[in-house]
Amino acid sequence: QVQLVESGGGLVQAGGSLRLSCAASGSIFSINAMGWYRQAPGKQREFVAVISSGDSTNYADSVKGRFTISRDNAKNTSYLQMNSLKPEDTAVYYCNAFIRSSWYGVLRDYWGQGTRVTVSS
């Protein structure tokens, strides 16, 4: 079994920063892309950022220049550094990862339970 656990959410004032972490554990042979999504109250879940196994990154337009995604392959962990936070960044943030549990296994995507980020104005 594979688990993704997010941490680092909380309450912050507009203009502040937070760093989210997503740690993968369990039966892991390799991790392909790792990403972050968010869901604001009353809205659908939306893409935030993704990092490939080769460290290529892509961001939603709404967070470009403010958020940075990174990963530590030795720790099976991804990070989302969020700077210049705005009230509209308020959401539950979910991490996602494409993981192979064995050399012969299929690539499957996993989700964390989410961590809440609240940005006050």
Salt bridges, closest charged atoms under 4 A:
GLU46 OE2 - ARG38 NE 2.66
ASP61 OD1 - LYS64 NZ 3.19
ASP89 OD1 - ARG38 NH1 2.94
ASP89 OD2 - ARG66 NH1 2.74
